[in-house]
């Protein structure tokens, strides 16, 4: 959530952020009104309680008619205090409910617009000319079947659409990717974490995933637990309700977890293969820093993502995501999109978001800065979303006979194997 003081001091900035997101601008005025009622009712309650306490001191000293009059006043005052208390609680609850619906303030440099209004910041690598090499590239599903690596038919039989099995070298390739990603992260100071896949509602809501993203989340009604769509959720909630000493910052974690997404609203999109699925594994970077360091940390996370994709020898570009395509918690987001030859376009492989103080305010995570205690900043960055990375590796490193060249960074984790060979013709 945002700082209410900032809302009062600069409501136009909040309105502009809501407008750029394509969200309800009227929410800002409704929140200002509720906040005013919350504060005024709080003042009224405090005044009545002070009067009640003062009266309580007079009554034991009074007698006769004077005492009877004071008792009458005390009775009426008790009813007023009760009413003021209820009004204060109602206004506070409304303020909190509206505040939780408000997205983070977007960074002033974020391009304004919808999904297609991103700005390309960088392009890396060389896109292969398969025609010049004398063959037409196969898509990742055909390659996966040739290699005995991907089985979507049995995935659908067992679990339904958008599920899959990774088999043989497919399973080994996932393990290689995860181990290589964790090795890179730990080499630059991240603490590796294996995180829970089920979280309580306060963890999911505190991270910002029960607003606009709620339709994409799996909920277990009987247990009132949520399946995480990313280890960002348990990593963000890891220090919930804690105060961290400033000299411990930055804290950096690399979480590995299964991820579950309903993919609501994606009917008909990427139905072939394993690009858009309901369950996948991912290595996620997560940082806790001071608010003053968040923009610099955001750039560092992006550099680590670029280092990873470069080590996989993939052509990719970096985009500055437009305001209307940001998640509720992100102030700014950079995506790295790898080239997918058979789709003839770049597709998102990693993303990194600066969530500033938005999540820490909701999760009550603060840091001690001298005598002051204040909210810190949180950031997240995908290092390796396994299925999409496999898609990019298979398609970009395929050879004419259906084999796939293994990037050097993965070879130590695949027993030195340089090429994945077809097992079915």
N, C-alpha and C positions, 0 to 999 in steps of 0.2 A: 504494500500500500504506500501511497505517497504521504508526505508530511503535511498535516492539516494546517500548520502555520504557513507553509508555502502556498497552499490553496487560498488562504485568507489574504495573503499579501499580494499574490499575483494570479488571480483567477483567470485572467485572459490567457496566460501561458498554458494553464490546464485546459481551457476551452480549445485553444489552438491544437494541443496535443490530441485531444479527443477527436477533433474534426479531421486531423491528418490520419488518424487511425480508421476513420469511417465509423466511429462509435457515437453514442448518444451524447450530444453536447449539453442537453437539458439536465443531464445527471449532475453536472457541475453546480448549477444553481440550486438543484434540490439538495445537494450535499451542503452547500453554504447555508441554506435555510435551516436544515436539521442541526448543523453545528451551532448556529446562533441560538436555536431553541435549547440545545444541550447546555451551552454555557450559561444562558440566562436562567434556565431552570435550576442549574447548579448553584448559581448565586442566590436565587430565591430560597432554595433549600438551606443553604448555609446561614442565611439571615434568620430564617425561622428557627433553626436549631439553636442559634446563639440566643435568640429571644427566649426560647423554651428553657435553656439552661439557666439563664438569668432569673427567670420566673421561679424555677425550681429552688433557687437559693433564698428567695423572698418568702415563700409559703411557710417554711418552718418557723419563721420569725414573726409571722402575722397571727392575729386572733380575731374572733368575732366576725363582723360584717366584712372587714377588710380581707380576711382569709377566705371567706366564702366567695368574694368577688375574684380573688386571685385564682381560686380553684376553678371557677367558671371560665376564666380566661385561659387557664391551662388546658382545660378540656377542649375548647375550641381550637387552641393552638396545636394540640396533638393531632387533630383531624387535618389541619392545614399542612403540618409537617408530613403526614402520611401521603396526602395528595401531591405535595411538591416532590416527595421522594419518588412516587410512581411516575410523575411527569419527567423527572430527570432520567430515570431508568429507561423510559420509552424513547426519549430523545437520543439518549446514548446508543441504544440498540439500533435505532434508525440510522444514526450517523455511521455506525460501524458497518451496517449492512450495505449502505450506499458506497462507503469507502472501499469495501471489498470488491465492488463492481467496477471500480475505476481502474483503468490500465495505467501502467507506468508512464512517466513523462518521456516522450521521445527525445533523443539527442537532436540538437539543432541542425546537425549535418546530415541527418537521415533524409534520403530522397522521398518526397511526398508522392503518394499514389498507391496503386494496387500491385498485384503480384508481378505484372510485367513491367513495372516502372523502376526496377532496380537499376543500379549503376555498376558497370563493370570496372573494377579497380585494377586488375592484373590478369594476364594470361600466361600460362606456363606450359612448357612441353610442346612437342610437335605432333600434330594429328597425322596418323598414317594414311597414305594413299594406297588403299588395297587394290584399286584398279591397276595402278602402276606396278604392283607386285604380282599381278596376274591372277587374282582370285577374289571372289565375293565373300565378305566376312559372314560368318555364321553368328546367330544371336546366342546369348549366354545359355539359354535353355537347351538348344541343340548341342552346344559344346558340352554342357553339363551332362547330358545323356550319353554322348560319345565317350566321355571320360569316366562314366559311372559315378558321377559326383553329385547329381541332383535328381531327386525323384518327387515330382509334384503330383503325379497321378495317385501314388499311394498316400501322399500327404493329404490329398482331398478325400480319399477313401476313409482314412483314419479320423480326420479332424474337420474336413470341409474345405471350402475354397480359401485360397491365400495361406495355406499351410504347406509344408514341404519337409522332406528328409534330405539332409546332407549325408552322402554315403561315400565310403572309400576315400579317395583323395579329396573329395569335397569336405568331409569331416576333418581330415588332416589339414586342409587349407585353412579352415576356420581356426583350428587350434594354433596354426602357425601365425596367422594374422593377430590373434589375441595375444600370444606370447611376444611377438615382435612389437606390438603397440605398447604393451605394459613395460617392456624393456626400454623403449624410447622414453616413456613417461617417467619411469623411476630414475633414468639417467639424468634427467633435468630436475629431479627433486620432488616428484609427486609420490605420495604414499599410496601404494596399491590397496584397494579395498574390494572385498566381495560383499555386496549389499543385499538387504532383503528385497524380495520381489513383491511383497505385500506390505502396505502401509496404512496407518490410521487416517481418518478423514482430515484431521488437523494438519497432518504432514502434506497431504495432497492439496488441500485448500491453501495452506501457507506458502506453497511453492508457486501457486497461481494456476493450477491445472483443473480447478473446478468451476471456472468461469466459461470463457468462450471455447475451451478445449474439453469441457465435460462430456460432450457427446462422443468423444473418442476414447473414453476411459472405461475399463471393465470394473464393475462393482460387484462384490460378493455380499448380497443382502443379508444373508444369515449371520455373517460375521462382522458386517459393517467394515470391511477392509477393501482396499483398492489394489488392483494389479498395476504396477508402475509401467509407464510408457517409456521411461528413461531412468537411469540411476541418478540423474540430477535430483529427483525427488528425495530419496533417502539420504543422499549426500548433503542436500540443503538442510534437511531436518536433523541431521546428525548432531548439530550444536544448538538445537532448539532450546529456548529458555536458558541460555548460558551467557555469561559475560567472559570474554576472552581478553587476556592481557595483550596490549598492543605489541609488545616485543615478541609475541608468538606469530605475528602475521608477517608475510602471507602464509596461510595454510592451504596446501594444495593436495587434492586427492584424485586418484585415478580409479574409478569404479568400474568393475565388470559385472554385468547383470543381464538376465533375460529382460526383454522389453515387450509389452503387450499393447496393441493398439487396435481399436475397433475399425479404424479406417472409414469412419462414417462420412458419407458424402463423396466417397471415392468410387462409387459404382461405375464400372466401365473403364476405369483408369488403371493402366499397368496390370491388367489381369493375367498376362502371360508371364510365367517365370517367377522369380523371387525378388523383384525390385520393390514391390509394395505388398507387405505381408502382415499378418496379425501377430506373429511372434518372431522375434529375432534377438540376437545377442549383440552387445555393444560395449565398447570401452569409452568411458566418458571422463573428461577432465573437469574438475570443479575447484574453484578458488574462492577463498575468503580473504579480502584485502580491505584496507582503509578506503573510504569513499574517494579520497584524493588520488589513489593509485588505480582506480578501476579502469580508466581509459587506457593507461599504459599496459595494464594486465590483459586487457582485451586484445591489444596488438600482439602481446606475447603468445596468447592462446592461438591466435591466427597463425603466427609464425610456426608454432609447433605442428599445427594441422598441415601447413604447406610443406614442412619438412617431411612429414609422414607420407603425403601423397607423392612428393618428389622421390622419396626412397622406393615407392612402389612403381616408379617410372610411368606415371599416368599423366596424360595431358589434362590440364584443368584450368579453370578460371576462378577468380575471387570476385564476388559481387557484394555490394552494399544493399541490403534488403530494404525495400520500400516500406513506408510507414504502415500501409494497410495490410501488410503481410507479416507484421511483427506479432509474436505472442504477447499476451497481456503483461508478462513480467519483464520483457526485454525493452531496454531503452534504445539499444542499437544491436543489429545482428549482421554478421558477415557469413556468407555461405561459400564453401568451396565446391564447385560443380565439376565433376569429371566428364570427359567426352565419352559418349556411348556410341560406337560406330554404327550399329544397326538401327539406331534411332536418329542418327545424324544430328545430334544435339547434345548440349551439356546437361547433366542431371545432378542434383544435389547429392553430395556424399558426406560432407561434414558441415557443421554450422557452429558458430560461437556467439554467445549473447552476453552483453553487459546488462545485468539486472539492477545495477546501482544498489540502493537501499530497499528496494521494493519487497524482496523476499524476506530480508532480515527483520523488517518492521512487522511483517505478518507472523513470523516465526519467533519473534522476541529474541533475536541474536544480537548482542551488542559487544563492544570492546571498550576496555578501560584505557583512556588516553589521559595520563596524568590523573587529575582529580575528576575529570569528566567521564561520563559513560554515555556512549552514543551508538546508533546503528552502524554496522559495517556494510560493505558492499559484497555481493556474490556474483560470480560469473561461471558460465559453463561452456564447454566446448567438446563436441564430438571428436574423438580421435579415430575410432574405427567402428562404423555400423557394418556388421559383417556381411549380410547378404548383398547389399549394394556394392560393397567393395569387391566381393567375388564377381559380381556382374561386370564391373569395370576391368578387373584383371583378366578374366576369361576373354572378353571381347577385344581388348586392346593388345593382348599378348598372344593371340591365337596365331597359328601357322596354317598353311594351306592344307595340310593333312589332318587337321582337327586337333593336333596337339597344342599345348599352351606352354609358352616359355615362363619359367618362374623368375620373378624379380630377385636380384641378388640378396636383398635384405631378408627375404623369406627362406632362402635355401638352407641356412643352418637349422631352421626349425622344421625342415622337411627332409632331414637326413642327407642333406647335400644335393637333393634332387634338382636338376636344372630344367627339366621338361616334364610336364604332365602328359602322359601318353594315352591315346584312346584305348578303351578296353572293349568297345562294341563298334562294329562296322555297319 
